Amino acid sequence: MYTFAHAYHMRQRGVVSDNEWKGWLRWMKSAFRHDTISKIWKNNIEVEKWFDPVFQEFIDKELVSVTITKQ
């Protein structure tokens, strides 16, 4: 998750290109389609202690909710 957060923040800063971001996003979505990482995010960690609110919102809106509806 720290790697995902780092890629996300690099994207916000404009360091990651559109093409690179598409690859990162595809990889993140794929990871969240597998139940383990999604369950850990939702149930096993206190995300507010480890990640900033903007990244949490991105994960919840763009990855968790999207992968739940597609399963």
Residue, then its C-alpha position, 0 to 999 in steps of 0.5 A: m500500500y505504501t508503494f501505491a500511495h507513493a505512486y499516487h502522490m507522484r501522480q499528483r505532483g506531475v512526476v508520473s506521466d499519463n501512460e505510467w499512471k494508467g499502468w499503476l492504476r491497472w496494477m492497483k485495480s488488479a490487486f484490489r480485485h483479489d480479496t486479500i488486499s481489499k479485506i485488509w484495507k477495509n477491515n484489518i488496518e486503521v488507514e487513518k493512522w497510516f495514510d493521508p485522507v486524500f489517498q484514502e478517498f482515492i482508494d475508497k472511491e476509485l478502487v474499493s467501490v469499483t472492484i466491489t461492483k465488478q465482482 
